[in-house]
Amino acid sequence: MKTFLPKVDLAQRKWHLIDANGMVLGRLAAQVADVLRGKDKAVFTPHLDAGDFVVVINAAKVALTGKKETGKKYMSYSGWRGGEKYTTVAQMRARRPEWLITHAVKGMIPKNRLGDRLLTKLKVYRGDKHPHQAQQPAPLTVKQ
């Protein structure tokens, strides 16, 4: 019995379009991570990049449950003593709403070279316009 290794054909990669308007951030990120890895395909192999491209629009309108809008904080560290900065979700949404989705998805993919390659296939945009019309992304319905 030999192990089946699928041929990863780069020409068969699809483009998916997701509208994040009113969707819960964690549930959206989990399903985007599955599509990026290729877990929704029959030829999924953990060490190969068989996933598709994902375009997320309306990142500024993503929803969070509970009191996370004001209570959840993201920490950044400058490397200097006392160089910690804390930012709430509301402040981050005002400054860089794309980062919220990218950061959530990044936490759900492997932390290695494969994960770095997977993250390049994620395109997140603040509004409802995106420059990928030539790729003809198909709308993807995300379960709530």
Backbone as JSON Lines, residues from 0, in Angstrom:
{"i":0,"aa":"M","n":[0.85,-1.18,0.0],"ca":[0.0,0.0,0.0],"c":[0.89,1.24,0.0]}
{"i":1,"aa":"K","n":[0.71,2.09,-0.96],"ca":[1.5,3.32,-1.04],"c":[0.63,4.51,-0.64]}
{"i":2,"aa":"T","n":[1.27,5.49,-0.08],"ca":[0.57,6.7,0.3],"c":[0.26,7.53,-0.93]}
{"i":3,"aa":"F","n":[-0.98,7.97,-1.04],"ca":[-1.4,8.78,-2.18],"c":[-1.0,10.23,-1.95]}
{"i":4,"aa":"L","n":[-0.22,10.78,-2.86],"ca":[0.14,12.2,-2.8],"c":[-0.48,12.9,-4.0]}
{"i":5,"aa":"P","n":[-1.38,13.83,-3.76],"ca":[-2.03,14.5,-4.89],"c":[-1.09,15.46,-5.59]}
{"i":6,"aa":"K","n":[-1.29,15.61,-6.88],"ca":[-0.55,16.62,-7.63],"c":[-1.24,17.95,-7.4]}
{"i":7,"aa":"V","n":[-0.51,18.92,-6.93],"ca":[-1.08,20.23,-6.69],"c":[-0.97,21.03,-7.98]}
{"i":8,"aa":"D","n":[-2.09,21.19,-8.65],"ca":[-2.14,21.92,-9.92],"c":[-2.5,23.37,-9.63]}
{"i":9,"aa":"L","n":[-1.56,24.26,-9.89],"ca":[-1.78,25.67,-9.59],"c":[-2.85,26.29,-10.47]}
{"i":10,"aa":"A","n":[-3.12,25.69,-11.63],"ca":[-4.13,26.24,-12.52],"c":[-5.55,25.96,-12.01]}
{"i":11,"aa":"Q","n":[-5.71,25.01,-11.12],"ca":[-7.04,24.66,-10.62],"c":[-7.43,25.43,-9.36]}
{"i":12,"aa":"R","n":[-6.62,26.37,-8.94],"ca":[-6.96,27.16,-7.75],"c":[-8.09,28.11,-8.09]}
{"i":13,"aa":"K","n":[-9.06,28.16,-7.19],"ca":[-10.21,29.02,-7.4],"c":[-10.06,30.28,-6.55]}
{"i":14,"aa":"W","n":[-10.84,31.28,-6.88],"ca":[-10.91,32.51,-6.12],"c":[-12.29,32.6,-5.5]}
{"i":15,"aa":"H","n":[-12.33,32.87,-4.2],"ca":[-13.59,32.98,-3.47],"c":[-13.75,34.39,-2.94]}
{"i":16,"aa":"L","n":[-14.97,34.9,-2.93],"ca":[-15.28,36.22,-2.43],"c":[-16.2,36.09,-1.22]}
{"i":17,"aa":"I","n":[-15.81,36.7,-0.11],"ca":[-16.6,36.64,1.12],"c":[-16.92,38.06,1.55]}
{"i":18,"aa":"D","n":[-18.19,38.31,1.82],"ca":[-18.62,39.61,2.34],"c":[-18.71,39.48,3.86]}
{"i":19,"aa":"A","n":[-17.87,40.23,4.58],"ca":[-17.79,40.1,6.04],"c":[-18.78,40.99,6.77]}
{"i":20,"aa":"N","n":[-19.7,41.59,6.07],"ca":[-20.66,42.51,6.67],"c":[-21.54,41.77,7.69]}
{"i":21,"aa":"G","n":[-21.38,42.1,8.97],"ca":[-22.19,41.52,10.03],"c":[-21.8,40.11,10.46]}
{"i":22,"aa":"M","n":[-20.73,39.56,9.92],"ca":[-20.33,38.2,10.29],"c":[-19.46,38.23,11.53]}
{"i":23,"aa":"V","n":[-19.53,37.18,12.32],"ca":[-18.74,37.07,13.54],"c":[-17.29,36.75,13.16]}
{"i":24,"aa":"L","n":[-16.36,37.5,13.75],"ca":[-14.95,37.44,13.35],"c":[-14.35,36.04,13.47]}
{"i":25,"aa":"G","n":[-14.52,35.37,14.58],"ca":[-13.9,34.07,14.8],"c":[-14.43,33.0,13.87]}
{"i":26,"aa":"R","n":[-15.74,32.99,13.66],"ca":[-16.33,31.99,12.77],"c":[-15.93,32.23,11.32]}
{"i":27,"aa":"L","n":[-15.86,33.5,10.95],"ca":[-15.4,33.85,9.61],"c":[-13.95,33.42,9.41]}
{"i":28,"aa":"A","n":[-13.09,33.72,10.38],"ca":[-11.67,33.39,10.27],"c":[-11.44,31.89,10.2]}
{"i":29,"aa":"A","n":[-12.22,31.1,10.94],"ca":[-12.05,29.65,10.92],"c":[-12.38,29.08,9.54]}
{"i":30,"aa":"Q","n":[-13.43,29.58,8.92],"ca":[-13.8,29.04,7.61],"c":[-12.86,29.55,6.51]}
{"i":31,"aa":"V","n":[-12.36,30.78,6.65],"ca":[-11.37,31.29,5.69],"c":[-10.09,30.47,5.79]}
{"i":32,"aa":"A","n":[-9.67,30.14,7.01],"ca":[-8.46,29.34,7.19],"c":[-8.61,27.95,6.57]}
{"i":33,"aa":"D","n":[-9.8,27.36,6.67],"ca":[-10.04,26.05,6.05],"c":[-9.94,26.11,4.54]}
{"i":34,"aa":"V","n":[-10.47,27.18,3.93],"ca":[-10.4,27.31,2.47],"c":[-8.95,27.57,2.04]}
{"i":35,"aa":"L","n":[-8.23,28.38,2.8],"ca":[-6.82,28.65,2.45],"c":[-5.97,27.39,2.51]}
{"i":36,"aa":"R","n":[-6.22,26.54,3.48],"ca":[-5.45,25.29,3.6],"c":[-5.89,24.23,2.63]}
{"i":37,"aa":"G","n":[-7.14,24.29,2.17],"ca":[-7.65,23.27,1.26],"c":[-8.37,22.16,1.99]}
{"i":38,"aa":"K","n":[-8.79,22.4,3.22],"ca":[-9.45,21.36,3.99],"c":[-10.84,21.04,3.46]}
{"i":39,"aa":"D","n":[-11.37,21.89,2.61],"ca":[-12.68,21.63,2.03],"c":[-12.6,20.77,0.77]}
{"i":40,"aa":"K","n":[-11.4,20.35,0.39],"ca":[-11.2,19.54,-0.81],"c":[-10.92,18.09,-0.43]}
{"i":41,"aa":"A","n":[-11.19,17.2,-1.37],"ca":[-10.97,15.78,-1.12],"c":[-9.49,15.42,-1.15]}
{"i":42,"aa":"V","n":[-8.66,16.25,-1.75],"ca":[-7.23,15.95,-1.88],"c":[-6.41,16.65,-0.8]}
{"i":43,"aa":"F","n":[-7.01,16.99,0.33],"ca":[-6.28,17.69,1.39],"c":[-5.13,16.85,1.89]}
{"i":44,"aa":"T","n":[-3.96,17.46,1.95],"ca":[-2.77,16.85,2.53],"c":[-2.15,17.88,3.46]}
{"i":45,"aa":"P","n":[-1.85,17.52,4.71],"ca":[-1.42,18.51,5.69],"c":[-0.16,19.28,5.33]}
{"i":46,"aa":"H","n":[0.77,18.66,4.59],"ca":[2.04,19.34,4.33],"c":[2.1,20.01,2.95]}
{"i":47,"aa":"L","n":[0.98,20.02,2.21],"ca":[0.96,20.64,0.89],"c":[-0.01,21.82,0.86]}
{"i":48,"aa":"D","n":[0.27,22.76,0.0],"ca":[-0.59,23.93,-0.18],"c":[-1.55,23.63,-1.32]}
{"i":49,"aa":"A","n":[-2.74,23.16,-0.99],"ca":[-3.74,22.82,-2.0],"c":[-4.95,23.73,-1.91]}
{"i":50,"aa":"G","n":[-4.85,24.83,-1.17],"ca":[-5.99,25.7,-0.93],"c":[-6.22,26.7,-2.04]}
{"i":51,"aa":"D","n":[-7.27,27.48,-1.86],"ca":[-7.68,28.47,-2.85],"c":[-7.41,29.88,-2.33]}
{"i":52,"aa":"F","n":[-7.6,30.85,-3.22],"ca":[-7.47,32.26,-2.86],"c":[-8.78,32.75,-2.24]}
{"i":53,"aa":"V","n":[-8.69,33.66,-1.29],"ca":[-9.88,34.2,-0.64],"c":[-9.77,35.72,-0.63]}
{"i":54,"aa":"V","n":[-10.83,36.38,-1.1],"ca":[-10.94,37.84,-1.06],"c":[-12.06,38.17,-0.07]}
{"i":55,"aa":"V","n":[-11.72,38.94,0.97],"ca":[-12.7,39.34,1.97],"c":[-12.95,40.83,1.82]}
{"i":56,"aa":"I","n":[-14.22,41.19,1.66],"ca":[-14.58,42.61,1.54],"c":[-15.4,43.03,2.75]}
{"i":57,"aa":"N","n":[-15.54,44.32,2.96],"ca":[-16.27,44.91,4.09],"c":[-15.68,44.47,5.43]}
{"i":58,"aa":"A","n":[-14.37,44.52,5.54],"ca":[-13.71,44.11,6.78],"c":[-14.03,45.05,7.92]}
{"i":59,"aa":"A","n":[-14.38,46.29,7.63],"ca":[-14.7,47.25,8.68],"c":[-16.03,46.95,9.35]}
{"i":60,"aa":"K","n":[-16.86,46.1,8.72],"ca":[-18.2,45.82,9.26],"c":[-18.28,44.45,9.91]}
{"i":61,"aa":"V","n":[-17.16,43.83,10.22],"ca":[-17.17,42.53,10.87],"c":[-17.64,42.7,12.31]}
{"i":62,"aa":"A","n":[-18.35,41.71,12.82],"ca":[-18.95,41.8,14.15],"c":[-18.16,40.97,15.15]}
{"i":63,"aa":"L","n":[-18.22,41.39,16.42],"ca":[-17.65,40.62,17.51],"c":[-18.76,40.42,18.55]}
{"i":64,"aa":"T","n":[-18.73,39.31,19.24],"ca":[-19.77,39.01,20.21],"c":[-19.38,39.54,21.58]}
{"i":65,"aa":"G","n":[-20.37,39.73,22.41],"ca":[-20.13,40.15,23.78],"c":[-19.57,41.55,23.87]}
{"i":66,"aa":"K","n":[-18.67,41.75,24.85],"ca":[-18.07,43.07,25.07],"c":[-16.67,43.17,24.51]}
{"i":67,"aa":"K","n":[-16.4,42.37,23.47],"ca":[-15.05,42.35,22.92],"c":[-14.68,43.66,22.22]}
{"i":68,"aa":"E","n":[-15.65,44.4,21.76],"ca":[-15.36,45.66,21.05],"c":[-14.57,46.63,21.94]}
{"i":69,"aa":"T","n":[-14.88,46.65,23.21],"ca":[-14.16,47.55,24.13],"c":[-13.26,46.8,25.1]}
{"i":70,"aa":"G","n":[-13.55,45.53,25.39],"ca":[-12.8,44.8,26.39],"c":[-11.57,44.07,25.87]}
{"i":71,"aa":"K","n":[-11.62,43.58,24.62],"ca":[-10.49,42.83,24.07],"c":[-9.38,43.81,23.68]}
{"i":72,"aa":"K","n":[-8.15,43.46,24.03],"ca":[-7.01,44.33,23.73],"c":[-5.94,43.54,23.01]}
{"i":73,"aa":"Y","n":[-5.32,44.2,22.03],"ca":[-4.17,43.64,21.33],"c":[-2.92,44.32,21.86]}
{"i":74,"aa":"M","n":[-1.9,43.52,22.16],"ca":[-0.66,44.06,22.73],"c":[0.44,44.04,21.69]}
{"i":75,"aa":"S","n":[1.19,45.13,21.61],"ca":[2.39,45.17,20.78],"c":[3.55,45.6,21.67]}
{"i":76,"aa":"Y","n":[4.71,45.09,21.35],"ca":[5.89,45.34,22.19],"c":[7.01,45.86,21.32]}
{"i":77,"aa":"S","n":[7.59,47.0,21.7],"ca":[8.63,47.63,20.9],"c":[10.0,47.0,21.1]}
{"i":78,"aa":"G","n":[10.17,46.24,22.16],"ca":[11.47,45.66,22.45],"c":[12.19,46.41,23.56]}
{"i":79,"aa":"W","n":[11.74,47.59,23.87],"ca":[12.34,48.38,24.93],"c":[11.58,48.14,26.23]}
{"i":80,"aa":"R","n":[12.27,48.42,27.35],"ca":[11.64,48.26,28.65],"c":[10.47,49.24,28.76]}
{"i":81,"aa":"G","n":[9.32,48.73,29.14],"ca":[8.12,49.57,29.24],"c":[7.53,49.89,27.89]}
{"i":82,"aa":"G","n":[7.91,49.17,26.86],"ca":[7.45,49.49,25.51],"c":[6.21,48.72,25.08]}
{"i":83,"aa":"E","n":[5.35,48.37,26.01],"ca":[4.11,47.68,25.66],"c":[3.04,48.7,25.32]}
{"i":84,"aa":"K","n":[2.29,48.42,24.26],"ca":[1.16,49.26,23.88],"c":[-0.06,48.37,23.75]}
{"i":85,"aa":"Y","n":[-1.16,48.81,24.28],"ca":[-2.41,48.06,24.2],"c":[-3.4,48.84,23.35]}
{"i":86,"aa":"T","n":[-4.06,48.13,22.45],"ca":[-5.03,48.73,21.55],"c":[-6.32,47.93,21.61]}
{"i":87,"aa":"T","n":[-7.46,48.6,21.76],"ca":[-8.74,47.91,21.78],"c":[-9.18,47.6,20.35]}
{"i":88,"aa":"V","n":[-10.19,46.76,20.24],"ca":[-10.71,46.4,18.93],"c":[-11.32,47.62,18.24]}
{"i":89,"aa":"A","n":[-11.98,48.47,19.0],"ca":[-12.59,49.67,18.41],"c":[-11.53,50.59,17.82]}
{"i":90,"aa":"Q","n":[-10.4,50.76,18.52],"ca":[-9.32,51.6,17.99],"c":[-8.7,50.97,16.75]}
{"i":91,"aa":"M","n":[-8.51,49.65,16.77],"ca":[-7.91,48.97,15.63],"c":[-8.86,48.99,14.43]}
{"i":92,"aa":"R","n":[-10.16,48.89,14.68],"ca":[-11.14,48.93,13.6],"c":[-11.13,50.3,12.92]}
{"i":93,"aa":"A","n":[-10.92,51.36,13.71],"ca":[-10.88,52.7,13.14],"c":[-9.61,52.91,12.31]}
{"i":94,"aa":"R","n":[-8.5,52.34,12.76],"ca":[-7.22,52.55,12.09],"c":[-6.98,51.58,10.94]}
{"i":95,"aa":"R","n":[-7.05,50.26,11.24],"ca":[-6.76,49.23,10.24],"c":[-7.72,48.06,10.4]}
{"i":96,"aa":"P","n":[-8.93,48.13,9.85],"ca":[-9.89,47.03,10.03],"c":[-9.46,45.74,9.32]}
{"i":97,"aa":"E","n":[-8.63,45.85,8.28],"ca":[-8.18,44.64,7.58],"c":[-7.33,43.76,8.49]}
{"i":98,"aa":"W","n":[-6.61,44.4,9.42],"ca":[-5.71,43.68,10.31],"c":[-6.47,42.74,11.23]}
{"i":99,"aa":"L","n":[-7.69,43.1,11.62],"ca":[-8.48,42.25,12.51],"c":[-8.68,40.87,11.89]}
{"i":100,"aa":"I","n":[-9.09,40.83,10.63],"ca":[-9.34,39.54,9.97],"c":[-8.03,38.82,9.68]}
{"i":101,"aa":"T","n":[-7.03,39.53,9.21],"ca":[-5.75,38.91,8.91],"c":[-5.13,38.3,10.15]}
{"i":102,"aa":"H","n":[-5.2,39.0,11.27],"ca":[-4.64,38.52,12.53],"c":[-5.37,37.27,13.03]}
{"i":103,"aa":"A","n":[-6.7,37.27,12.9],"ca":[-7.49,36.11,13.34],"c":[-7.2,34.89,12.48]}
{"i":104,"aa":"V","n":[-7.08,35.08,11.17],"ca":[-6.79,33.95,10.27],"c":[-5.37,33.45,10.49]}
{"i":105,"aa":"K","n":[-4.44,34.37,10.72],"ca":[-3.05,33.98,10.92],"c":[-2.89,33.08,12.14]}
{"i":106,"aa":"G","n":[-3.72,33.28,13.15],"ca":[-3.67,32.43,14.33],"c":[-4.21,31.03,14.11]}
{"i":107,"aa":"M","n":[-4.9,30.81,12.98],"ca":[-5.55,29.52,12.72],"c":[-4.87,28.71,11.64]}
{"i":108,"aa":"I","n":[-3.74,29.18,11.13],"ca":[-3.0,28.4,10.13],"c":[-1.65,28.0,10.73]}
{"i":109,"aa":"P","n":[-0.95,27.05,10.13],"ca":[0.31,26.59,10.71],"c":[1.35,27.7,10.86]}
{"i":110,"aa":"K","n":[2.15,27.59,11.92],"ca":[3.18,28.59,12.19],"c":[4.51,28.12,11.62]}
{"i":111,"aa":"N","n":[4.59,28.05,10.3],"ca":[5.81,27.63,9.62],"c":[5.83,28.23,8.21]}
{"i":112,"aa":"R","n":[6.72,27.76,7.36],"ca":[6.82,28.32,6.01],"c":[5.55,28.09,5.2]}
{"i":113,"aa":"L","n":[4.88,26.96,5.44],"ca":[3.63,26.69,4.75],"c":[2.58,27.73,5.13]}
{"i":114,"aa":"G","n":[2.52,28.08,6.4],"ca":[1.57,29.09,6.85],"c":[1.85,30.45,6.24]}
{"i":115,"aa":"D","n":[3.12,30.79,6.08],"ca":[3.47,32.06,5.44],"c":[2.99,32.1,4.0]}
{"i":116,"aa":"R","n":[3.13,30.97,3.28],"ca":[2.65,30.92,1.91],"c":[1.14,30.97,1.83]}
{"i":117,"aa":"L","n":[0.46,30.33,2.78],"ca":[-1.0,30.34,2.78],"c":[-1.53,31.75,3.0]}
{"i":118,"aa":"L","n":[-0.87,32.51,3.85],"ca":[-1.36,33.85,4.18],"c":[-1.25,34.81,3.0]}
{"i":119,"aa":"T","n":[-0.37,34.52,2.04],"ca":[-0.28,35.4,0.87],"c":[-1.48,35.24,-0.05]}
{"i":120,"aa":"K","n":[-2.28,34.18,0.12],"ca":[-3.46,33.97,-0.71],"c":[-4.7,34.62,-0.12]}
{"i":121,"aa":"L","n":[-4.55,35.29,1.01],"ca":[-5.67,36.0,1.64],"c":[-5.59,37.47,1.28]}
{"i":122,"aa":"K","n":[-6.65,38.01,0.72],"ca":[-6.73,39.42,0.34],"c":[-7.91,40.03,1.1]}
{"i":123,"aa":"V","n":[-7.64,41.02,1.96],"ca":[-8.67,41.62,2.79],"c":[-8.78,43.1,2.45]}
{"i":124,"aa":"Y","n":[-10.02,43.58,2.28],"ca":[-10.26,44.97,1.92],"c":[-11.29,45.6,2.85]}
{"i":125,"aa":"R","n":[-11.08,46.85,3.17],"ca":[-11.9,47.61,4.11],"c":[-13.33,47.79,3.6]}
{"i":126,"aa":"G","n":[-13.49,48.2,2.36],"ca":[-14.8,48.47,1.79],"c":[-15.27,47.34,0.89]}
{"i":127,"aa":"D","n":[-16.23,47.68,0.02],"ca":[-16.79,46.64,-0.85],"c":[-16.14,46.61,-2.24]}
{"i":128,"aa":"K","n":[-15.08,47.37,-2.45],"ca":[-14.36,47.36,-3.73],"c":[-13.07,46.56,-3.57]}
{"i":129,"aa":"H","n":[-12.73,45.8,-4.63],"ca":[-11.48,45.04,-4.63],"c":[-10.93,44.98,-6.05]}
{"i":130,"aa":"P","n":[-9.61,44.87,-6.23],"ca":[-9.02,44.89,-7.57],"c":[-8.88,43.52,-8.22]}
{"i":131,"aa":"H","n":[-9.71,42.54,-7.82],"ca":[-9.55,41.17,-8.32],"c":[-10.71,40.73,-9.21]}
{"i":132,"aa":"Q","n":[-11.34,41.66,-9.93],"ca":[-12.45,41.28,-10.81],"c":[-11.98,40.4,-11.95]}
{"i":133,"aa":"A","n":[-10.73,40.55,-12.38],"ca":[-10.21,39.76,-13.5],"c":[-10.15,38.27,-13.14]}
{"i":134,"aa":"Q","n":[-9.99,37.96,-11.86],"ca":[-9.93,36.55,-11.43],"c":[-11.31,35.94,-11.28]}
{"i":135,"aa":"Q","n":[-12.35,36.73,-11.38],"ca":[-13.74,36.29,-11.27],"c":[-13.98,35.48,-10.0]}
{"i":136,"aa":"P","n":[-13.82,36.09,-8.81],"ca":[-14.05,35.33,-7.58],"c":[-15.52,34.97,-7.42]}
{"i":137,"aa":"A","n":[-15.76,33.72,-7.07],"ca":[-17.12,33.24,-6.86],"c":[-17.53,33.51,-5.42]}
{"i":138,"aa":"P","n":[-18.76,33.99,-5.2],"ca":[-19.2,34.25,-3.82],"c":[-19.23,32.95,-3.01]}
{"i":139,"aa":"L","n":[-18.71,33.03,-1.83],"ca":[-18.65,31.87,-0.92],"c":[-19.58,32.15,0.26]}
{"i":140,"aa":"T","n":[-20.49,31.24,0.51],"ca":[-21.4,31.42,1.64],"c":[-20.73,30.84,2.87]}
{"i":141,"aa":"V","n":[-20.66,31.65,3.9],"ca":[-20.03,31.23,5.15],"c":[-21.13,30.95,6.16]}
{"i":142,"aa":"K","n":[-21.04,29.81,6.81],"ca":[-22.04,29.44,7.82],"c":[-21.88,30.3,9.05]}
{"i":143,"aa":"Q","n":[-23.0,30.76,9.58],"ca":[-22.95,31.62,10.79],"c":[-23.08,30.8,12.03]}
